[in-house]
Amino acid sequence: MVVLCSSSSSSSSTNTIIETPDTEVILKEILNSKPTVYILLASMVRFMAGFTIAAWKAPLFLDLFPEQAVSFSVDNALIIAMAGSASTLLGGIAADKLAAAASPPSASSLASRLNIQTNATNSSYSSLPSSSSFPTLNAAQSRLLVPIVGTLLAAPLWALTVYANSFNSASSALLLEYLVAECWFGPAQAALYAALPNPNLRASTQGVFSLLTAVGNLAPVAVGALISTSGLWGFSANTPIRDALLWTVTPAYILSAALFALAAAELGSTEKNLLKS
């Protein structure tokens, strides 16, 4: 895309041509970064799990414990407000602490290896590895530990919620599930920005990240099809709601954690190649 800018004064006028990248070029540059792609895919799958729970946990509890409708409404509101918010806050704090523990002890030494001026190192290479608490992990990788661990822990806790024998057990498992599951968002976004090869693409990448919420909302629709009489494209009709939610959400959590782990591995590989070059 080419933008023509004109400026004039009493003595002269000039035209300046500014070239701006096309959308296709921007998307290609974003998708050429393997860690960025893995983080986006992990986030998309995580959205699927989260949106499915948000849409179907009330029908699940009403199906399992119909006499506890009022109690569920109260418990659900408290779980979202308290456990969900606490998880989001604590996840961000934990990710920052892990990243700080992985910060390089000597920015100037890394700058000399990379032939980069020292005054730009602190901002551009704050995620490079160190010999501190996590000698094999850089800051971006350390932040990804939070969504990896939290999402993995959420999988069995959701299974316990779905197959609990009592309302109190199901509510307790759901509380714990929210405490570990909702910690992923901030650390994932921070790692996503660190993974970008070009910092000027942050706004565009955020747009792609936001579009993934639309894809994530397809998962609750699929669950609705599974439990309906027609099934999902004719398959698995009349699936019990317990089974439908167990075999969609739990694998989604595990797959999301695996994709976050792949992103962390790619971030390490990318950095090693940079240090060797």
N, C-alpha and C positions, 0 to 999 in steps of 0.2 A: 504494500500500500504506500502511495506517495502523497504527501501533504505539501501543498504550496503555500508558503507564508510570505506575505508582503509587508514591507515596512517603508515608510516614506518620511521625508523631512522637507523643509523649505528648499533645500538645495538638490536633493537627490532622492531616488526611490530604489529599493533593492528587492529582489525576490529570492527567497531561500527555499530550497527543496529539502524536505525532511523525509527520509525513508523510514517507514514503520513496518515491522514484520507482519506478514499475513497470519491469520488464525491457523492455517495449516502448518506454517513454519513453527509457530509457537508450540502447537500440540506435538509436532514431531520432535522438537527439542526436549519437551517434558518427557515424552514416552521413550526417548533414547536413553534415559537414565534408569538403569535397572532397579536401584533401591527405591527410586520414586515410584516406579510402577508397582513394586511389591507392596509399598506402604498404601498406595491407593487401592489396590486389590484387597489388602487386609482390612482396610477401613470399610470398603463396600460390603464385604462379607460380615464384618462386625455390625454394620448398620442393619443388615438383614436379620441377624439374631436379635438385636435390640428392638427393632420395630415389630418383629413377630411377637416378642414377649409383651410389648406395650399394647398390642392390639388384641391378644388372645389370652392374657393371664386372667382377666375378669371372667370370660366364658368358661375357662378351665376351672376356676375356683367355684363358680356357680354350678358347674356340672358335678364336681366332686363333693362339694359341701353346700348344697342349696339352702340349708337352714342358717348358714353363716354369712348371708349376703351383707348385712349391715356391718358385721365385724370385719369382713374383707374390705369394705369401702374405707373404713377408718384405718385399718392396718396398711392398706395400699398407699393411702395418702401420706401416712407417716414414713413409710419405707422410702417412697420417692423423695420426699422433702428432706429427710434426715440422712438416710443411708446413701442415697444417690448423690446428694450434695457433698456429704463428707468424703465419699469415694473420689469424686472429681477433684476436690481440694487437696486431699492427701496424696492422690496420684501425682498431681503437679508438683507438690513439695518433694515427694520421694524422687521423682524424675530429676528435678533440679539438684538434689543432693547427690544422686548418683553421677550426674554429669559433672558436678564440681569435684567429686572424688577422682574422676577420670581426666581432669584438665591437665594440660602439659605443665611440668614443673619449670620449664625454661623455654619461653617463647622465642628468645633470641637464638637458642641453639637450633631449634627447628627452622627458624627463618634462614639461618646460614646454610642449612642443608638444602633448602628449597630455593635459595637465591632470591628471597623475597625481603623487602625492606622491613625492618623491625617494627616500625610504627604502624604497619598494616597487619601485623601478624595476630595481635590479640583479637581483632574483630573477625578476620578471615579464617583463622585456623584454631579457634577455641575448641574445636571438636577433635583435634589430633590426639594420638595416644600418649600415655604417660607411663611412668614406672610406679605410680602411686597405688591406690587400693585396687584398681582394675587395670593391670598392665597390658592386657590384651584387648581392652575395649576403649573406644574413644567416647566422647560425650554423647554423640547421637546414638551410638549403639547402646550406651548405658541407659539412656532415656527409654529406649525400646524394650528394656527389660520389664518395665512396668506394664505395658499392654500385653506382653507375652505371658508373664506370670499371672496377671489378673484375669486374662481371658481363659487361660488353662484352668485356673481354679473355679471359674464360673461354670464350666461345663458339668462337672459332677454335682455341683450345688443345684444347678437347674434340674438335673435328673432326680435329685432328692426332692425338689419341690414338686415335680410332676407326679412322682410315685409315693409321696408321703401318705401315711395311713390315717393321719389326723389333721385337722385344720391348724392346730398350733404348730405341729411339725412342719407343715407346708409353709406357713407364714414365717417361721424361723429360718427355714432354708432359703426362702425368697429374700429375707432381710440380709442374710450372709451373701447371697448371690449378688445383690445390688452393691454391697460393700466392696466386693472384689472386681465386679464387672465394669463399673462406671469410671474407673480410674484411667481409662485408655485414651480419652479424647485429647487432652492437652499434650501429653508426651508424644502421641502420634503426630500431631500437627507440628510440634517442635522438631521432631526427627524428619518430617517431610520437608520442612524449610531447609534443614541442614543438608538433605540429600540432593537438593537442586543444584545442578551444575552452574546455573546462572541465577544469582539473587534477584535479578530484575523480573523473573518469572513468578515471583511469589503470588501476586494478585491473580494471575492466570491459573496457577496451580490451585489456589483456593477456590476458584470458580469450578474447576474440574472436581475438586473434593466435594463441593456443595452439590454438584449434579449427581454424585453417587447416592445421595439420600433418596433421589427419585428411583434409582435402581433398587435400593434397599427396601423400598415400600412394595416391591413386587413379591417379596417373601410372604408377608401376611396374606396376600391374595392367593398365593399357591397353597398355603395351609387351609384357607377357606375352601378351596377346590378339593383338597384331599378329604376333608370331613363331609363334603356334600355327597348327594346321591349320584351325581354325574362323574365325580372324581376329577383328577388332573389329567386333562386330555384323554379321558376314558380309563385311566389307571387309578388303582387304589381308592375306589369309591367307598364311602361310609367308613373311613378310617377313624377309629376312636380318637377323641381329641388328645388324650394322654399320649398315644403313640405318635400322632402327627406332630405334636410339639416336642416330644423327646427326640425324634429322628430328623428334625429340621434344625432346631436351635443348637443342640449339643454338637453335632458335626460342624455346624457353622462356627461355633466358638473354637473348636480345635483347629479347623482350617485357617481361621483368622490368625490364631497364635502362630501357626506354622509359617504363614506368609510374613508376619512381622519378624519372625526369626530369620527368614530368607533375606529380608530387607537389611537386618543387622549384619548378616554375613556379607552381603554385597557392599555395605558401607565400609566394612573392614578391608575387603579386596580392593575397592576403589582407592582407599587411602594408601594401602601398600604400594599400589602401582604409581601413585603420585609421588611417594617418597623415593621410589627407585628411579623415577624419571629425572 
